[in-house]
Amino acid sequence: MIDSRTISGLSLLLLSYLVTLGPALKCYECKSSTEDEEPTCDRLYWKQLDTDKWANLSVDCIEQMSTFCVVTWKILDTGGKQTERGCMGKTDSQGTTLNAGCIDISDTEKTCLCTDNFCNASPDTTSPFRRVLSSFIPLILTFLFNS
């Protein structure tokens, strides 16, 4: 007969296994230029989209690419702007470990990484409350871990 401690232990083991598997990160995935007829990835275009149409651009990231949602903005040689959204793993193509946040790749390219579902939406379409809250999370975590 199995006692309650064994059942509790097995339950915790199963729960921890399920938590580590977790659901896949969900991100928006698209690539377009302002020179395209329908620049589906551009922030101005996104402001005009109904939120139900964003669903067409959503993906469940595969496990290896399920660490971050990413959005990259680049100014093209022609003067147009290219926007790309998608999923990103823990490291870049050179094997460098990545962190959430934004970085200027060059004078003409910027990339932002984030860890919440659909966080790579256009900044103008993210709720003001969520933007404010996300800006305070690093401060709150620093306070909690340094206390």
Wavefront OBJ file of the C-alpha trace (Angstrom):
o trace
v 0.000 0.000 0.000
v 1.278 3.495 -0.859
v 1.312 5.959 2.014
v 0.287 9.620 1.769
v 3.915 10.871 1.909
v 4.782 8.829 -1.172
v 1.737 10.157 -3.007
v 2.640 13.724 -1.963
v 6.215 13.218 -3.129
v 5.114 11.803 -6.481
v 2.608 14.620 -6.891
v 5.310 17.241 -6.285
v 7.636 15.479 -8.710
v 4.944 15.415 -11.393
v 4.039 19.051 -10.752
v 7.664 20.182 -10.994
v 8.019 18.240 -14.254
v 4.920 19.904 -15.710
v 6.069 23.349 -14.587
v 9.459 22.906 -16.268
v 7.746 21.859 -19.460
v 5.344 24.777 -19.206
v 3.397 26.117 -22.124
v 5.320 27.518 -25.053
v 5.967 31.243 -25.150
v 3.580 32.981 -27.533
v 4.905 35.792 -29.713
v 3.914 37.759 -32.769
v 5.806 36.707 -35.887
v 6.086 38.834 -39.001
v 8.556 40.695 -41.184
v 7.785 43.646 -43.392
v 9.082 46.949 -44.671
v 7.376 50.303 -44.955
v 8.040 49.889 -48.675
v 5.716 46.853 -48.791
v 2.158 47.279 -50.034
v 0.900 46.005 -46.651
v 3.603 46.544 -44.021
v 1.945 44.130 -41.594
v 4.768 44.368 -39.054
v 5.158 48.162 -38.957
v 3.935 49.911 -35.782
v 1.775 52.424 -37.681
v 0.073 49.579 -39.530
v -0.447 47.731 -36.219
v -2.203 50.753 -34.721
v -4.818 50.411 -37.466
v -5.305 46.639 -37.056
v -8.170 45.208 -35.053
v -6.836 43.013 -32.267
v -8.573 39.960 -33.758
v -6.332 40.323 -36.832
v -3.234 40.131 -34.623
v -4.161 36.486 -34.018
v -3.066 35.744 -37.599
v 0.439 36.859 -36.616
v 0.682 34.871 -33.371
v 2.812 31.744 -32.960
v 3.681 29.248 -30.244
v 7.474 29.367 -30.113
v 9.302 26.073 -30.444
v 11.138 24.962 -27.290
v 14.627 26.001 -28.469
v 13.320 29.452 -29.369
v 10.975 29.919 -26.411
v 13.047 32.186 -24.138
v 12.208 35.598 -25.608
v 9.855 37.382 -27.938
v 11.887 39.706 -30.142
v 11.233 42.771 -32.253
v 13.877 44.352 -34.483
v 13.667 47.681 -36.277
v 16.090 48.482 -39.082
v 16.496 51.461 -41.407
v 17.121 50.168 -44.919
v 19.569 51.631 -47.448
v 16.548 52.843 -49.431
v 15.351 54.881 -46.430
v 12.471 52.539 -45.661
v 12.046 50.880 -42.281
v 11.943 47.127 -41.738
v 10.318 45.539 -38.702
v 10.664 41.892 -37.732
v 8.943 40.134 -34.823
v 9.370 36.569 -33.642
v 10.828 34.132 -31.113
v 14.379 33.928 -29.795
v 16.353 31.397 -27.773
v 18.711 31.953 -24.825
v 21.718 32.788 -27.012
v 22.421 34.664 -30.213
v 24.059 33.159 -33.316
v 27.530 33.657 -31.775
v 26.528 31.808 -28.583
v 26.317 34.922 -26.404
v 23.741 34.629 -23.606
v 20.935 37.134 -24.084
v 18.989 39.192 -21.540
v 15.614 40.897 -21.766
v 15.760 44.544 -22.773
v 16.638 46.661 -25.789
v 19.971 47.152 -27.501
v 21.154 49.310 -30.373
v 22.835 46.893 -32.785
v 24.028 49.809 -34.922
v 23.007 53.348 -35.826
v 20.323 51.861 -38.058
v 19.179 48.796 -36.102
v 17.605 48.203 -32.685
v 16.441 44.929 -31.101
v 14.255 44.385 -28.036
v 13.788 41.081 -26.177
v 11.023 40.372 -23.669
v 9.699 37.328 -21.826
v 5.896 37.672 -21.591
v 3.407 36.234 -24.056
v 2.860 38.644 -26.968
v 5.178 41.251 -25.433
v 6.659 42.009 -28.858
v 3.551 43.882 -29.946
v 4.048 47.441 -31.068
v 4.837 49.638 -28.041
v 1.888 51.818 -28.959
v -0.496 48.862 -28.661
v 0.658 47.651 -25.251
v -1.555 48.785 -22.389
v -0.189 51.762 -20.412
v -0.583 49.826 -17.147
v 1.523 46.961 -18.480
v 4.231 49.337 -19.737
v 4.429 51.062 -16.359
v 4.389 47.777 -14.457
v 7.084 46.225 -16.633
v 9.340 49.239 -16.125
v 9.179 48.743 -12.347
v 9.740 44.982 -12.278
v 13.582 45.180 -12.317
v 13.480 47.748 -9.502
v 11.122 45.602 -7.425
v 13.223 42.471 -7.967
v 16.401 44.328 -7.002
v 14.748 45.554 -3.810
v 13.429 42.096 -2.914
v 16.728 40.300 -3.494
v 18.841 42.931 -1.745
v 16.651 43.034 1.383
l 1 2 3 4 5 6 7 8 9 10 11 12 13 14 15 16 17 18 19 20 21 22 23 24 25 26 27 28 29 30 31 32 33 34 35 36 37 38 39 40 41 42 43 44 45 46 47 48 49 50 51 52 53 54 55 56 57 58 59 60 61 62 63 64 65 66 67 68 69 70 71 72 73 74 75 76 77 78 79 80 81 82 83 84 85 86 87 88 89 90 91 92 93 94 95 96 97 98 99 100 101 102 103 104 105 106 107 108 109 110 111 112 113 114 115 116 117 118 119 120 121 122 123 124 125 126 127 128 129 130 131 132 133 134 135 136 137 138 139 140 141 142 143 144 145 146 147
